[in-house]
Amino acid sequence: MRRRAVGIQWCPPPFLFRNREAVISQRRKRYIRDRLNIFIFLLPTIFFVFVFIAFPIGYSAYLSLTEYNYARDPAPKFIGFRGYIYTLFHDVFFHDALLNQVKFAIPYFIATFTFSLGLAILINELVFGTRFFQVLFYLPMIIPLSLVGIIFAWVLAPDIGIFDHILRWMGIKNWNIDWFGNPYTAIYCLAIARSWKMIGFTLIIFLAGLQAIPKELREAAKVDGANFLQEIFKVVLPNLKPYLLIGGIWILINSIKTFELPAVVTEGGPGTSTLTLYLYSWKLAFERLDMGRASQVAYITATIILVLSWVLNRIFRPETARRA
Amino acid sequence: MRTLFNFWRKKRLTLLVLVTFLAALYISPLLWMLNTSLRPTWDIYRYPPTILPRKVTLENYVYVLTQMSGFGRYFLNSIVVTFSTVVLVLIASAMGGYAFGVRRFRGQDLLFTGVILVLTIPYIMYLIPIYMMEDKLGLQNNWLGLILPYVALNLPWGLLIMRGAFSTIPLDIRDAAIIDGCNEFQLWFRVMLPITKPALAATTIITFVFAWQEYMFASTLMTKNQWQTLPVGIVWLRDELQTLVYGRIGAMVVLTIVPVFILFLAFRNFFIKGLSEGMLKG
């Protein structure tokens, strides 16, 4: 990967020339030109990353240490870590959001992981039609999340929603649940809707992993008399492990980035039952215009994500490395 | 032997049936929306609901395309914002990918890690300062105000893909080009860029799909109706009209998905390859 930094134009070594000094200075000039070229190539990246990424990260770090109502206060007022202490220990909504996040993540993880893993195994077994089914299962990936929300709100609507109707038709009389209007079901329905879209992504990872397993391994298992289930559990899954971990980490990280669905379908309600960390931070920032507290919540969310991915990487990295 | 063959065939058939069933179940919400969009309003809201439409019409589509001026405007905004984002991301990531993949310089790994970190950090963290910044600069309610943050957010994927593509190019090509008298810009544009065409295609489709879908930035930075993009605009229309509109909403959803779907079908291999590469590395 690492490469020698070669100057862009070949230049004869200095001892071939009589005017050695001039050549050396020419080389230095070329070196500087070369570095400048690299800088020019990096310029767009540097511009976008610094103006829209690095500066915002730094500025919101500062904001999170201040008290700042964007509509009322002329300038941020520095208060140190008091804001964090308030948010972490005394803010009831924040606690709700944290709890909702956990409630959201568990069914989301289970649904996405099992469904996409099962599908990946089944699709990999197919002799024909693999392409077709792949496209079909990848389709929700291209649908905007807000529209996924609209679609699911319509399917799960009370009275005229088709899902309740099918349940009634299948024999559960008078079945009529307002799935998104009920504080006990709303968050789980959101999790299912979110996983509907996410399955395509994990399917890609798992299928890539399945295709990387050498055919000989599975044939050897077959010759040794393993049936299909044994083959899957004893041969395929252990070999798939690194991919399962990557997929799992992606799902977990993604579950924290939940904004569109609760914002579009339930707006955090009923009550606070679907208030996620993202949504809470957004509401603080753009409904209450309380930029300081919104930045605190955003920073805590970011810390959770980074710690989570770091820990997961830390725990599972050795196994990945051993295989690769 | 014969029984074994039969068993094998039966297993294959069961598998096909099972996958077809799951696929139908999986795609059914989308089909239901399509179904709804093809019905007249009286049919959609009649109790009890039926699975098959009692009457199939295109009136919802006609209404959305001719009567709703908002939808056309959203569509235009989405197209402009998405295309500009794609073009800018392509330029920036092709240049940056060359620097990261072919050249060596001080602080390279640090800078690249920093860029990749963008993918994991919650976007809301950028959104708050960007909102304040755009408020000060008057970039709100403006195509540019949406394009610039989108480029910044989509650049990491592009860089990841383009760096991978550039770093697989053998250095001999570079040496040959230099001996033939190329300068660095020509080397990049004439020699290396054509080799990375598949990666450029992957970047295009991924950026397009992501920018077409974005909701949070669009809903926050664009406060006026006429500057809104499709994913947000449709939600606003739904909130505005409230009742008896699911036929029209369905038509709008279908119309929104169609352009991405066509692109997705055309570029799906690049899309899948680019995504898996990015996800497995990131």
Interface residues (C-beta under 8 A of the other chain):
Chain A: M1 R2 R3 R4 A5 I8 Q9 W10 D34 R35 N37 I38 F41 L42 L43 P44 T45 F48 V49 V51 F52 I53 A54 F55 P56 I57 Y59 S60 L63 Y70 L119 L122 I123 E125 L126 V127 G129 F133 Q134 V135 L136 F137 Y138 L139 P140 M141 I142 I143 P144 L145 S146 L147 G149 I150 I151 F152 W154 V155 D159 I160 G161 I162 H165 R168 W196 I199 F201 I204 I205 A208 F228 Y243 I246 W250 I253 I256 K257 F259 E260 A263 V264 Y278 S281 W282 A285 F286 M291 A294 S295 A298 Y299 T301 A302 I305 L306 S309
Chain B: K11 R12 L15 L16 L18 V19 L22 A23 Y26 I27 P29 L30 W32 M33 T36 I44 Y45 Y47 P48 P49 I51 L88 I91 A92 S93 M95 G96 Y98 A99 V102 R103 R104 F105 L111 G114 V115 V118 T120 I121 P122 Y123 I124 M125 Y126 L127 I128 P129 I130 Y131 M132 M133 L148 P149 V151 A152 L153 L155 L159 S167 L171 I178 I179 N183 E184 F185 L187 W188 V209 W212 Q213 E214 Y215 M216 S219 T220 L230 P231 V232 I234 V235 R238 Y246 I249 G250 V253 T256 I257 V260 F261 F264 L265 R268 F271 I272 L275 S276 M279 L280
